[in-house]
Amino acid sequence: MSAGAVHSRTDGLNREALRKAATRERLGLEALLLPGIALLACAILLPIGVMLFLSFVGEDGGFSFENYIRLWTTPVYGEVFKITFRISFLTTVIVAAIGYPLAFVLAHLPERHQNWALLFVLLPFWTPVLVRTYAWLVLLQDNGLINDGLIGLGLISEPLELSHNVTGALIGMVQIMLPFLVLPLFSSMKAIDQNLIAAASNLGATPARAFRDVFFPLSLPGFLAGILMVFVLCLGFYVTPAVLGGGRVIMAAMRIDATVRLYTSWGAASSLGIILLLITILLILVATFVGRRAGQGLFR
């Protein structure tokens, strides 16, 4: 056998040994994921599976579509979904209108001021949602600090209706949801190369034109991610609309709670939860598709 053939055979054996070693290493690393996957399956998939099973259990204990038929034929459920999506949409729009300028200002602050500003954005996370909601109730109720202050200044003669209605729920939800948009959007803006803005200015673009054609498109992925996160979280909100809505703002999570707590109807509550889950998944898929299309359009 020639020296070239021996070298070629040895090289092939070495490649095969390296491939097997790489395969063993990959399988070993994947095996480390098994406990986490099992935990996620137990914590997420198992409850969803139980909820899906219960949604097809009728009042007689047998298999039935009556829970889903009830959702379709009972007007109250349609009204619940209408309120849920309306409140979620309004909250998301207001958060977007406030959050984008706020994130833009934070991203362009000097480094020494930026950390302090971010601290104030993160500060609400250190206080439980229930505490913040009741704090808003103290501020917004008829004899709260805001109405008492305005009446004391002579600006109004009667208390404004700021709580126990849609207005109160929106105010509380916007304050709680705002950091969920600002933080991913701030990270997206910080990753934008400022030399691109300078290049646009050197080519004759005004600051407004550079923002419109360069900065905003590059910040769009973070903006869409934050909007999606806020909207999805709003769909399942319970505490804030329950307290600040005063029982007049019935969202899906509150209806699920009432169905179980007052009527002990696990099937009806499960079907409502499954429908809400499917709608959420559909929204995520649509938003992902739109985000990818928008991202592709930016670089054409």
Salt bridges, closest charged atoms under 4 A:
ASP11 OD2 - ARG15 NH1 2.26
GLU16 OE2 - ARG19 NH2 2.51
GLU30 OE2 - ARG26 NH1 3.28
GLU59 OE2 - ARG70 NH2 3.61
GLU66 OE2 - ARG70 NH2 3.75
GLU79 OE1 - LYS82 NZ 3.80
GLU111 OE1 - LYS190 NZ 3.97
ASP213 OD2 - ARG209 NE 2.38
ASP213 OD1 - ARG212 NE 3.03
ASP257 OD2 - ARG261 NH2 2.83
